[in-house]
Amino acid sequence: MRWPIVAGAVLGLLAVMAGAFGAHGLRQVVDSRGLEVFQTAVTYQMYHAIGLILLGILSAVGLRRRILSMAAGFFLAGIVLFSGSLYLLVLTDIRWVGPVTPLGGLCFMVGWVLVAVAALRR
C-alpha cells in the first residue's frame, strides 16, 4: 500500500508550503483570526499527512490493508474538506464553505476509528 505514503509526502510538502505562505504572505493581508484559522488548517493537514504515511507503514506490518485503505481515504477526504474549506474561507472570504469544515472533521474521526478497527482485527 504505497499510495498513502506518496499522498502523505505530497500533502506534507504542501502543508509546509502553506505554513510558510501563511507566516510570510498572509501577515499583511488577513487579520489575526484569519491567520489562526489558516494555521489550524495547516496543522490538521500535516497531522493527517503523517497519518497517511503511517497507514502505509502499518499495512506492511500485517494490519488489514482494506481497512487501512478506507482509513486513508477518510484522511484524504478530511484534508480536502476540513483544511481545504478553511483555506478557502481565509483566502476568499466565501462563507458558504464554513459548514463543510465539520464534515472534514468527521472524516478524520472515522479514519481514526478505522485505524483502531484494523489494529483490533489483526
Secondary structure, DSSP 8 states (H G I E B T S, - for coil): --HHHHHHHHHHHHHHHHHHIIIIISTTTS-HHHHHHHHHHHHHHHHHHHHHHHHHHHHHTTS-HHHHHHHHHHHHHHIIIIIHHHHHHHHH--GGGGGGHHHHHHHHHHHHHHHHHHHHT-
